[in-house]
Amino acid sequence: MSIARGAVLALAGIRLVNGTTGLVAPQALARRLGADPDDPALLYALRLFGVRTVVIAVDLLRGDRIALRAAVPIHASDTVAAVLLARRLPARQGAAVVGISALNTGLALLARRG
């Protein structure tokens, strides 16, 4: 298996786990972020995040070239958003959000090499 293919599979796997969690268990994701798990606006946003994330993961697994090309700007913008969010979260949760987003950006860059 090539490095690029491994990166695609890892990126899709991370997206499937995080997206599914956001979609079916947004309260759990909110708690992991140190946020109010009863905030209806947050739960709505996490479900939107979940749907978007699962769709992108499925497209990556299908080998969709558009999804692969779009992955870098999507993940780079997610990383910027994570950095902005991290300033408002407890340090541990903030570091986790930024770390996951930065990892996804790195995987997207590796995936495009293939």
N, C-alpha and C positions, 0 to 999 in steps of 0.2 A: 504494500500500500504506500502510495506517495505521501509526502508531508502535506501537500495541499489537500489531498482527499481526507487524511486524518484530521486536518484542521476543520474541514467542512463537517465531518461527522461529530467532532467535539463541539463545534459551535451549534450545530443543530440539536445535539443532546442537551446542552446547557439551556438553549432556548425552549426546548420541550418541557424540561423540568420547571424552569422559572415561569414560563407562560401558563402551563397547566395549573401551577400553584396559584398564580394571579387570577386565573379564570374560575377555578372551583373552590379555592380556599383563600380568598383575599384577606380574611381576618388573620389567618396565620402569617401571611406575608407582612401585613401591617404590624403585627406584634414583633416579628423578626427585625423590622426596621425601627422599632421603638416608637411607633406611631399609634394613634388611637384606633383600635380595631372596630370601633363602633361609628366612626365618621363616615356617613353615607357617601360624601363626595370622594373621599379617598378610596372607598371600596369600589365605586364606579370607575375611577381612574385605573385602579389595579386590574379590574376586569377588562377594560379597554386594552391595557398593556398586555394582558394575557392573551387576548384574541390575536392581536397584532403579532405577538411573539410566536405563538403556535403556527400561524399562517406562514411566517417567514421560515420557521424551522422545517415545515413540510415542503415548502418550495426548495429549500436547500437540499433536502434529502432526495427530492425528485430530480436534482441536477439542473434546476432552472437557472439559466445563465443570467437572466435579468436580476434574480434574487442575489446571485453571487456578485454581480457588479454593484448592486445597491447596498450590499452588506457593509462596505467600508464607510460610506457617509452616514448610514443609519447608526452604526455602532459608534462612530466618532461623535455624532451628535448626542447619542445616549451617554457617552462618557462625559461630555461637557455638562449635560443635565445632571449627571451623578455628582460631579464636582460641586455644582451649585447646591444640590440637595444636601450633600455631605456636611456642608457648613451649618446646617440646621439640625443634624442628627447627632446622637451620642457618637463619640470618636470611633468606637468599635464598629457600629453599624455603618457609619459613614465610610470607613476604610473598606468594609466589605462591599458596599455598593460601588464604590469607585474601582476597587480591585476587579470585581466581576465584569464591569463595563469595559475596563481597560483590557482585560483578558480577551473579551469578545472582539474588541477592535483588533488586537494582535492576531487572533485566529482568522478574522476576516481578511486581514492583509496576507497572511500565509495562504489562505484558501484561494485568493485571486492569483497566486503565483502558478497555479496549476492550470 
